[in-house]
Amino acid sequence: MSTEKPSRPVSPTFFPSLAFLLFGVALALAFVVASDKLGRSIGQFRQNRPEITVKGVATLDVRSGQGGMSGSLSWRGEDFAAGRAALAAQRAVLQAALRQAGFTANEVVFAATESSRYEPAVFVEYANQGDGARTPIQRAPVDFNRFARGKVPEFGISQSFTVESTNVDRILAFSRQELFLEDKVELSRSTPYFRLLKLSEAKKELLEAAALDAQRRAATMVNGSGSKVGSLLEASQGVIQISAKDRVNESDSNSVDLYSIDKTIRVVVTMRFEIVKE
């Protein structure tokens, strides 16, 4: 008796389904090939499309809207109570000088007083490394900013202050004014700094001017070639430099001048244009 299984009949819908599947695969491959060719064509078109890239520059002279400086009062000695009294007295002298210079109370801020106690210096002695022979003992230098200079205990008292005003000429004048305090109280002042208060408005104006300058440069470069400047393809902001007046730095790095009252702002933009036939 035979054990062979009867062959399974082929479904009448098998061949149409297979044909439809093959057709779909062929259509997908055709779409991929067409897309690849289209992408290459677009890339070739972009590559062959004439373009020009230029930089536009704009500068603006401005005057600082705010100035400031910092400083400190300091005293050092053996009598702590006498030091506190001396610092308070000379602070009053400084405040009177500031009022005489025209500064108001809200333009001058004094920080809290700080004090330090200096102990005797600790001398560290050590011998040079040698071949076993006796070598002289050396003494390490002493940092007298940390240790007492003479009698102990010794004290240090200091107080810092800041001055800020929209009157920049007053700030500059006070920074150069000679002031000598008494009772061993020392006065130190930093270099004055000057800021621009309306920088955002100036930057907007400069960006517009730099963009117009870039368009003019592009038009000049293609003039007489039978072409003209077309659509803007790309634009980017470059460096922004704030320098002392008439001392513009031509480098490609950002810079900010803080120590001049009169300044020059320089803005650079880079723009890419399409070139079209006239």
C-alpha positions, 0 to 999 in steps of 0.5 A: 500500500503506497504512503505517498501524500497527494500533491497539494493543488495550486491556488488559482489566486497564487500567480496573480498575487505573485505578479502583483508582488513583483510589480510592486518590487519593480515599482519601488526600485524604479522610484529609488533609482528615479529619486537618486537621479533627481537628487544628483540632478539637484546637487549638480544644479546647486553645484553649478549655480553661480553664487557669491559670498561677501562680508559687510562691515559697519562701524558706529562711534558711541559714548559710554553711558555708565562708568565705575571704579572700585577701591579699598581703605586699609590699616595695619598695626598693633592696636586694633581699637585705634585701627578701627577709629582711624579707618572710620575717620578716614572713611568720612574724609573719603566720603566728603571728597566723593560728595565734593566731586559731585557723587550722590549717596546712592552712587557710592557703596561701602562693603562691610569692614573686614579684619585679620589677625597676624601671628608671628612668622614661622621660619622653616629651616632646611638643609640642601641635599648633598653628598653627605657633607655639611651644608649650610642651613637656609631659611625660607622667605616669609609672606608678610601678608600672612604673618606679623611684620613686627610686634605681635599680635598685629591686626589688619582692617580693610573696607572696600567700596565701589563708585558707579555713575552715568556721569562718566567724566566725573568718574574719570576725574575722580580716578585721577584725583590725588587723595592722601589719607592719614593715621596709617590708612591707605587708599587704593583705587582700580582703573575706571571702567566704562560701559555702553547702556544701549548696546542692543539698539546699536547692534540692530542699527549696525546689522542693518548697515552691514547687510546693506554694505554686503549687498553693495559689495556684491553688486560692485563685484559682479558689475559689468559681468552681464549678471546681477545679484539675485536672491539671498541664500544665506546670512550669518553674523560675524564678529562684534568688536567694541574698541577705543574710538578710532582704534578698531581691530581688524582681526576675526575675533570678538573684543570688548574695550572697558577702559575708554569712554568714547568707543567704536563698535564694529559689526561684520556679517557674511552673506551669500547671494545667487548670481543671475543673468541680466 
